[in-house]
Amino acid sequence: MSTTDTDDGTVLLNERTGRYWQLNNTGAQVLRRLLGGQEPAGIAAELANRYSITPEQAERDVAAVIERLRGSELVIS
């Protein structure tokens, strides 16, 4: 996977398939933290604090980003 930051988030390239994917700024933050070894629960807590949303909403949002990455075969686990 290759990544490039843009004004609106991050563009990902699946080097095996040649397909591109775009993440908005929040999705890009989630990806960077995952790649840095942070756990989803910790990422969700940060997002809840930063954006004044409920912890449950932040957990759903982080899970949705992870599921999209898995579905696009950009991450395996």
Backbone hydrogen bonds, N-H to C=O, Kabsch-Sander energy under -0.5 kcal/mol:
donor,donor_aa,acceptor,acceptor_aa,energy
2,S,13,L,-2.0
4,T,11,V,-2.2
6,T,9,G,-2.9
9,G,6,T,-0.8
10,T,23,L,-2.3
11,V,4,T,-3.0
12,L,21,W,-3.6
13,L,2,S,-2.7
14,N,12,L,-0.5
14,N,19,R,-2.9
15,E,13,L,-1.0
18,G,14,N,-3.1
19,R,14,N,-0.5
21,W,12,L,-2.4
23,L,10,T,-3.1
25,N,8,D,-0.6
28,A,24,N,-2.7
29,Q,25,N,-2.0
30,V,26,T,-2.2
31,L,27,G,-2.5
32,R,28,A,-2.6
33,R,29,Q,-2.2
34,L,30,V,-2.5
35,L,31,L,-2.9
36,G,32,R,-1.4
37,G,34,L,-1.8
38,Q,33,R,-2.6
43,I,39,E,-2.0
44,A,40,P,-2.7
45,A,41,A,-2.0
46,E,42,G,-1.9
47,L,43,I,-2.4
48,A,44,A,-2.6
49,N,45,A,-2.0
50,R,46,E,-2.7
51,Y,47,L,-2.7
52,S,48,A,-0.7
53,I,48,A,-1.2
58,A,54,T,-2.3
59,E,55,P,-2.5
60,R,56,E,-2.2
61,D,57,Q,-2.5
62,V,58,A,-2.6
63,A,59,E,-2.4
64,A,60,R,-2.2
65,V,61,D,-2.0
66,I,62,V,-2.4
67,E,63,A,-2.5
68,R,64,A,-2.2
69,L,65,V,-2.3
70,R,66,I,-2.5
71,G,67,E,-2.9
72,S,68,R,-1.8
73,E,70,R,-1.6
74,L,69,L,-2.6
75,V,69,L,-1.1
